[in-house]
Amino acid sequence: MKSLNIFKHAITITLCFLMIVITSLKHLWSVFIPFVESEFLVGRSVSVLPFSLLNIANIIGFLSTNYLKVVLGIRKLLTITGILMTLGLLLAALSPNIALLIISYAFIYGLGNSFAYVIAVSLSVKQFSQKKGVGIVTGIIVSAYSLGILVLSPLTTYLIQYFSNWRTPLVIYSICAAIIMSFSTILLSEPSETPISISRGFLEILKSKEYVLIASVLFLTTLFDGLIVGNLIPLIREITGADPMMASIIMSIYSLTAIISRIAIGAISEYLGIARTLIVIYSLVVINALLFRFYVSISLITIGVSFSAILFSANVTLAPLIAAQVWGKERLEAAYSLLLTALVCGVLVGPLIGGISRDLTGSYYPGIYIATVLLLLGIVILSRVTKYIQRRR
C-alpha cells in the first residue's frame, strides 16, 4: 500500500510538472514576434496582442476554474483543458490571418493555459497538504514554469531555423499538449473532500478581510518584479550599456534563479513558516531596490535582477500554500485563483510603471522608487496578516 501511494504521488507530481511546462509556452511569444510581423505585415503594437490579451484570458480563466470544477468535475475540466490547449496551439499554427492567430493563441490556448496552471498547482498541494515537504513539492511544481521558459525558448528558436517555418514548433507543442493532457485526464484524481458550494467557495473568500489584505500584499510586492522583468532587456542595456547578447544572458540567469529559488523557498518555508519567509525575502528585496541605482556594471545588475526573480518566486511558490493554510484544501482552487489574479494584476501593472517612468523622465529609476515604496507598503500590510498565514488548521 505504501509503495502504491508513493507511485501515485510520483505520477501526480510528474504530470502536474509537465502541465506547468506546457503553460510556460505563454512566455515564448516574443520568439514568434519577428516572424508574425514579417508574414502578416503588422507592427509591434499588433504583434504583441496575442501575449497581452492572453494575460486577460488568464484572469478570466483563473476566476472561472473553481466554478467549472464544481459544476463539471475534475476529469471533465481536464478534458476541456486539453482540448483548449491543443486546439489553440494548432489553430495558431494554421492561422491564415492575424485575427485568427490572436483568437487562437490568446483566448483558446489562453483559457486552457489558466485552467491547467490552477489545476496542476492545486492538485499538488492537496496531495501533500497533510505531509511534511508540501513546500518543497510546491516549489518543484511552480519551478516548472521557469524551466519551461529556459529550455523551450532556445528550442523554439532552433526548431524555427531547422524547419524554416515559425508555425512548425506550434504544431509540435500542440501534439505534446495533447499527449500530456490525455495522460493527466486519465491518471489524475482529487483527494476526497467535503463539497463546498460555489458561492461559499468564491464569494465568501472574496469578501473576507483576509483575502483583501493578502491579495494586496501579493499585488503590491509583485509590482517591483513586474517593472524589472517587463522592461528587462532595455533596462539592462540602458543602465550598463550591455549588448543584446549579454542582456539575453542576464535574462537566462533570471530564469535560472527563478527555478532554483522556487524550490529553495518552498524548503525554507517548511522551517521558517510562510509569513517569516516572506518577511525575510521582502526585506532583502527592499535593500536590493534601494541599492539599484548603484548597479551600473554587468555583475551588479545581474545581482539586482536575480533578487527580483527571488521576489516573484516567493509570491508564486507561497501563494498556493497561503490559500491552503488560510482557507483549507476544500476551497483551495477558489482561494488560489483569486490570489493568482492579484499576482497577474501586479505583473500587468508593474511594466506600465516602468514604461511611464521612462517616457516621462527618460529613466527607469523613478518607477523603481515608486515600486519600492509600494513594496514597503506591502510589508506593512503583511505584518497585519501574519496571524492568518501562520495559524494551523
C-alpha positions as CSV (number, residue, x, y, z in Angstrom):
1,M,0.0,0.0,0.0
2,K,2.8,2.4,0.9
3,S,4.6,1.7,-2.4
4,L,1.4,2.3,-4.3
5,N,0.9,5.7,-2.6
6,I,4.5,6.6,-3.5
7,F,3.9,5.7,-7.1
8,K,0.6,7.6,-7.2
9,H,2.3,10.7,-5.7
10,A,5.2,10.4,-8.3
11,I,2.7,10.2,-11.1
12,T,0.8,13.3,-9.8
13,I,4.0,15.3,-9.4
14,T,5.3,14.3,-12.9
15,L,2.0,15.1,-14.7
16,C,1.4,18.4,-12.9
17,F,5.0,19.4,-13.6
18,L,4.6,18.7,-17.3
19,M,1.3,20.6,-17.3
20,I,3.0,23.6,-15.9
21,V,5.8,23.3,-18.6
22,I,3.1,23.4,-21.3
23,T,1.7,26.6,-19.7
24,S,5.1,28.3,-20.0
25,L,4.6,28.4,-23.8
26,K,2.8,31.7,-23.0
27,H,6.1,33.4,-22.4
28,L,7.6,32.2,-25.7
29,W,5.5,34.5,-27.8
30,S,8.4,37.0,-28.1
31,V,10.3,34.4,-30.1
32,F,7.5,34.4,-32.7
33,I,7.0,38.2,-32.9
34,P,9.5,38.9,-35.8
35,F,8.1,36.2,-38.0
36,V,4.5,37.2,-37.3
37,E,5.3,40.8,-38.2
38,S,7.1,39.7,-41.4
39,E,4.3,37.4,-42.6
40,F,1.2,39.4,-41.7
41,L,2.8,42.8,-42.2
42,V,1.8,44.2,-38.9
43,G,3.6,46.5,-36.4
44,R,4.8,45.8,-32.9
45,S,1.6,47.1,-31.3
46,V,-0.4,44.4,-33.1
47,S,2.2,41.6,-32.9
48,V,2.3,41.7,-29.1
49,L,-1.5,41.5,-28.8
50,P,-1.6,37.6,-28.5
51,F,0.6,37.8,-25.4
52,S,-1.2,40.9,-23.9
53,L,-4.7,39.5,-24.4
54,L,-3.6,36.1,-23.1
55,N,-3.0,37.8,-19.7
56,I,-6.6,39.0,-19.8
57,A,-7.7,35.4,-20.7
58,N,-5.6,34.2,-17.8
59,I,-7.6,36.3,-15.3
60,I,-10.9,35.1,-16.7
61,G,-9.6,31.5,-16.6
62,F,-8.3,31.8,-13.1
63,L,-11.6,33.2,-11.8
64,S,-13.7,30.5,-13.5
65,T,-11.6,27.4,-12.8
66,N,-13.3,26.7,-9.4
67,Y,-16.8,27.2,-10.8
68,L,-16.1,24.8,-13.7
69,K,-14.6,22.2,-11.4
70,V,-17.5,22.2,-9.1
71,V,-20.1,22.1,-12.0
72,L,-18.2,19.6,-14.2
73,G,-15.9,17.7,-12.0
74,I,-12.1,17.5,-12.3
75,R,-12.0,14.9,-15.1
76,K,-14.3,16.8,-17.5
77,L,-12.4,20.0,-16.7
78,L,-9.1,18.3,-17.5
79,T,-10.6,17.1,-20.8
80,I,-11.7,20.6,-21.7
81,T,-8.4,22.0,-20.7
82,G,-6.6,19.5,-23.0
83,I,-8.9,20.4,-25.9
84,L,-8.4,24.1,-25.5
85,M,-4.6,24.0,-25.2
86,T,-4.2,21.6,-28.1
87,L,-6.7,23.3,-30.4
88,G,-5.5,26.8,-29.5
89,L,-1.9,26.0,-30.4
90,L,-2.9,24.1,-33.6
91,L,-5.2,26.8,-34.8
92,A,-2.5,29.4,-34.1
93,A,-0.1,27.4,-36.3
94,L,-2.7,27.2,-39.1
95,S,-4.0,30.8,-38.8
96,P,-4.3,32.5,-42.2
97,N,-4.6,36.0,-40.7
98,I,-3.6,37.9,-37.6
99,A,-7.2,38.0,-36.2
100,L,-7.5,34.2,-36.0
101,L,-4.0,33.9,-34.6
102,I,-4.9,36.3,-31.8
103,I,-8.2,34.4,-31.0
104,S,-6.4,31.0,-31.1
105,Y,-3.4,31.8,-29.1
106,A,-4.7,34.5,-26.7
107,F,-8.2,33.1,-25.9
108,I,-8.5,29.4,-26.8
109,Y,-5.0,28.4,-25.7
110,G,-5.0,31.2,-23.0
111,L,-8.1,29.8,-21.2
112,G,-6.7,26.2,-21.3
113,N,-3.4,27.7,-20.0
114,S,-5.2,29.2,-17.0
115,F,-7.1,26.0,-16.1
116,A,-4.0,23.8,-16.4
117,Y,-1.9,26.1,-14.1
118,V,-4.5,26.3,-11.3
119,I,-5.4,22.5,-11.5
120,A,-1.7,21.4,-11.6
121,V,-0.7,23.5,-8.6
122,S,-3.9,22.8,-6.6
123,L,-3.7,19.1,-7.1
124,S,-0.1,19.0,-6.0
125,V,-0.8,21.0,-2.8
126,K,-3.8,18.8,-2.0
127,Q,-1.9,15.5,-2.4
128,F,0.7,16.7,0.1
129,S,-1.2,19.1,2.3
130,Q,-1.1,16.9,5.3
131,K,2.6,15.8,4.8
132,K,5.9,17.3,5.6
133,G,7.5,18.6,2.4
134,V,4.5,20.2,0.8
135,G,6.5,23.4,0.5
136,I,9.3,21.6,-1.4
137,V,6.8,19.9,-3.7
138,T,5.0,23.2,-4.4
139,G,8.4,24.8,-5.2
140,I,9.3,22.0,-7.6
141,I,5.9,22.3,-9.4
142,V,5.9,26.0,-9.9
143,S,9.6,26.0,-10.9
144,A,8.5,24.0,-14.0
145,Y,7.3,27.3,-15.5
146,S,10.7,28.9,-15.4
147,L,12.3,25.7,-16.5
148,G,9.9,25.6,-19.5
149,I,10.9,29.2,-20.5
150,L,14.6,28.4,-20.1
151,V,14.5,25.3,-22.2
152,L,11.7,25.9,-24.7
153,S,12.9,29.4,-25.7
154,P,16.1,28.3,-27.4
155,L,14.5,25.0,-28.5
156,T,11.8,27.1,-30.3
157,T,14.4,29.3,-32.0
158,Y,16.2,26.1,-33.1
159,L,13.1,24.5,-34.5
160,I,12.1,27.6,-36.4
161,Q,15.6,27.7,-38.0
162,Y,15.6,24.0,-38.7
163,F,12.2,23.8,-40.4
164,S,12.5,27.4,-41.8
165,N,8.9,27.9,-40.5
166,W,7.7,29.5,-37.4
167,R,4.4,27.5,-37.4
168,T,6.1,24.1,-37.1
169,P,7.0,24.4,-33.3
170,L,3.4,25.3,-32.5
171,V,2.2,22.1,-34.2
172,I,4.8,20.1,-32.3
173,Y,3.8,21.8,-29.0
174,S,0.1,21.1,-29.7
175,I,0.9,17.4,-30.0
176,C,2.9,17.5,-26.8
177,A,0.0,19.2,-25.0
178,A,-2.5,16.6,-26.3
179,I,-0.3,13.7,-25.0
180,I,0.3,15.3,-21.6
181,M,-3.3,16.3,-21.0
182,S,-4.6,12.9,-22.2
183,F,-2.5,11.1,-19.6
184,S,-3.4,13.8,-17.0
185,T,-7.1,13.3,-17.7
186,I,-6.8,9.5,-17.3
187,L,-4.5,9.3,-14.3
188,L,-5.1,12.4,-12.1
189,S,-7.8,12.5,-9.4
190,E,-8.6,14.6,-6.4
191,P,-8.4,13.5,-2.8
192,S,-11.8,13.0,-1.2
193,E,-13.1,16.2,0.4
194,T,-16.3,17.8,1.7
195,P,-18.2,19.5,-1.2
196,I,-18.2,23.3,-0.9
197,S,-20.9,25.4,-2.7
198,I,-19.7,27.7,-5.4
199,S,-20.9,30.9,-3.6
200,R,-19.2,29.8,-0.4
201,G,-16.0,28.8,-2.2
202,F,-15.7,32.1,-4.1
203,L,-17.8,35.0,-2.9
204,E,-17.1,34.3,0.8
205,I,-13.4,34.4,0.2
206,L,-13.6,37.5,-2.0
207,K,-15.4,39.4,0.7
208,S,-13.2,38.3,3.6
209,K,-10.8,40.6,5.3
210,E,-8.0,38.0,5.0
211,Y,-8.3,37.9,1.2
212,V,-8.3,41.7,0.8
213,L,-5.1,42.0,2.9
214,I,-3.3,39.0,1.4
215,A,-4.2,39.9,-2.2
216,S,-3.0,43.5,-1.5
217,V,0.4,42.2,-0.2
218,L,0.9,40.0,-3.3
219,F,-0.2,42.7,-5.7
220,L,2.0,45.5,-4.2
221,T,5.1,43.3,-3.9
222,T,4.8,41.9,-7.4
223,L,4.8,45.3,-8.9
224,F,8.6,45.6,-8.4
225,D,9.4,42.4,-10.3
226,G,6.8,43.3,-12.9
227,L,8.6,46.5,-13.6
228,I,12.0,44.8,-13.8
229,V,11.2,41.8,-15.8
230,G,8.7,43.7,-18.0
231,N,11.4,46.1,-19.1
232,L,14.4,43.7,-18.6
233,I,16.3,43.9,-21.8
234,P,16.1,47.7,-22.4
235,L,16.6,48.4,-18.7
236,I,19.8,46.3,-18.6
237,R,21.1,47.9,-21.9
238,E,20.3,51.4,-20.7
239,I,21.9,51.1,-17.3
240,T,25.0,49.1,-18.2
241,G,25.4,49.6,-21.9
242,A,25.4,45.9,-22.4
243,D,24.9,44.4,-25.9
244,P,21.8,42.4,-26.8
245,M,23.6,39.1,-26.3
246,M,24.8,39.9,-22.8
247,A,21.3,41.2,-21.9
248,S,19.8,37.9,-23.1
249,I,22.3,36.0,-20.9
250,I,21.3,38.0,-17.9
251,M,17.7,37.2,-18.7
252,S,18.6,33.5,-18.8
253,I,20.2,33.9,-15.4
254,Y,17.0,35.5,-14.2
255,S,15.1,32.3,-15.3
256,L,17.7,30.0,-13.8
257,T,17.5,31.9,-10.5
258,A,13.7,31.6,-10.6
259,I,13.9,27.8,-11.0
260,I,16.4,27.3,-8.1
261,S,14.8,29.9,-5.8
262,R,11.3,28.4,-6.0
263,I,12.4,25.1,-4.8
264,A,14.6,26.7,-2.1
265,I,11.8,29.0,-0.9
266,G,9.4,26.0,-0.6
267,A,12.0,24.2,1.5
268,I,12.8,27.3,3.7
269,S,9.1,27.8,4.3
270,E,9.0,24.3,5.9
271,Y,11.2,25.6,8.7
272,L,10.5,29.3,9.0
273,G,6.9,29.3,8.1
274,I,5.2,31.2,5.3
275,A,5.0,34.6,6.9
276,R,8.6,34.7,8.2
277,T,9.9,33.5,4.8
278,L,8.0,36.3,3.1
279,I,9.2,38.9,5.6
280,V,12.9,37.9,5.1
281,I,12.7,37.9,1.3
282,Y,10.8,41.1,1.1
283,S,13.3,42.8,3.4
284,L,16.2,41.7,1.3
285,V,14.5,42.9,-1.9
286,V,13.8,46.3,-0.4
287,I,17.6,46.6,0.4
288,N,18.3,45.5,-3.2
289,A,15.8,48.0,-4.6
290,L,17.3,50.9,-2.6
291,L,20.8,50.0,-4.0
292,F,19.5,49.5,-7.6
293,R,20.8,52.9,-8.7
294,F,24.3,51.8,-8.0
295,Y,24.1,48.7,-10.1
296,V,25.9,50.1,-13.2
297,S,28.0,47.0,-14.0
298,I,27.1,43.7,-15.6
299,S,27.8,41.8,-12.4
300,L,25.9,44.1,-10.1
301,I,22.8,44.4,-12.4
302,T,22.8,40.6,-12.5
303,I,22.5,40.5,-8.7
304,G,19.8,43.1,-8.8
305,V,17.8,41.2,-11.4
306,S,18.3,37.9,-9.5
307,F,16.8,39.4,-6.3
308,S,13.8,40.4,-8.4
309,A,13.4,36.8,-9.6
310,I,13.6,35.6,-6.0
311,L,10.8,38.1,-5.0
312,F,8.4,36.8,-7.6
313,S,9.4,33.2,-6.8
314,A,8.4,33.8,-3.2
315,N,5.0,35.0,-4.2
316,V,4.3,32.3,-6.8
317,T,5.6,29.5,-4.6
318,L,3.9,30.5,-1.3
319,A,0.5,31.7,-2.8
320,P,-1.0,28.2,-3.0
321,L,0.3,27.3,0.4
322,I,-1.3,30.5,1.8
323,A,-4.5,29.6,0.1
324,A,-4.5,26.1,1.7
325,Q,-3.4,27.4,5.1
326,V,-6.0,30.1,5.4
327,W,-9.0,28.7,3.6
328,G,-8.3,24.9,3.6
329,K,-7.9,22.5,0.8
330,E,-11.7,22.3,0.2
331,R,-11.6,25.9,-1.0
332,L,-8.1,25.8,-2.4
333,E,-8.9,26.3,-6.1
334,A,-11.2,29.3,-5.3
335,A,-8.7,31.0,-3.0
336,Y,-5.7,30.2,-5.1
337,S,-7.4,31.5,-8.3
338,L,-8.2,34.8,-6.6
339,L,-4.6,35.2,-5.3
340,L,-3.3,34.4,-8.7
341,T,-5.4,37.1,-10.1
342,A,-3.8,39.6,-7.7
343,L,-0.4,38.4,-8.9
344,V,-1.2,38.7,-12.6
345,C,-2.5,42.2,-12.0
346,G,0.9,43.1,-10.4
347,V,2.6,41.6,-13.4
348,L,0.5,43.7,-15.8
349,V,0.8,47.0,-13.9
350,G,4.5,46.7,-13.0
351,P,5.8,47.1,-16.6
352,L,3.5,50.1,-17.1
353,I,5.0,51.9,-14.1
354,G,8.5,51.3,-15.6
355,G,7.3,52.3,-19.1
356,I,5.6,55.5,-18.0
357,S,8.6,56.4,-15.9
358,R,10.9,56.0,-18.9
359,D,8.7,58.1,-21.2
360,L,8.1,60.9,-18.7
361,T,11.5,61.2,-17.1
362,G,13.9,59.4,-19.5
363,S,14.8,57.0,-16.8
364,Y,13.5,53.8,-15.1
365,Y,14.7,54.9,-11.6
366,P,11.6,57.0,-10.6
367,G,9.5,54.0,-11.4
368,I,11.8,51.7,-9.4
369,Y,11.5,54.1,-6.4
370,I,7.7,54.1,-6.7
371,A,7.7,50.3,-6.8
372,T,10.0,50.2,-3.8
373,V,7.6,52.4,-1.8
374,L,4.7,50.1,-2.7
375,L,6.8,47.1,-1.7
376,L,7.3,48.7,1.7
377,L,3.6,49.2,1.9
378,G,3.1,45.5,1.1
379,I,5.4,44.6,4.0
380,V,3.4,46.8,6.4
381,I,0.2,45.1,5.3
382,L,1.9,41.7,5.7
383,S,2.5,42.4,9.4
384,R,-1.2,42.6,9.8
385,V,-2.0,39.2,8.1
386,T,0.8,37.2,9.8
387,K,-1.7,35.7,12.3
388,Y,-3.8,34.4,9.4
389,I,-0.9,32.9,7.4
390,Q,0.9,31.3,10.3
391,R,-2.1,29.7,12.1
392,R,-2.6,26.0,11.9
393,R,-5.8,24.4,10.8
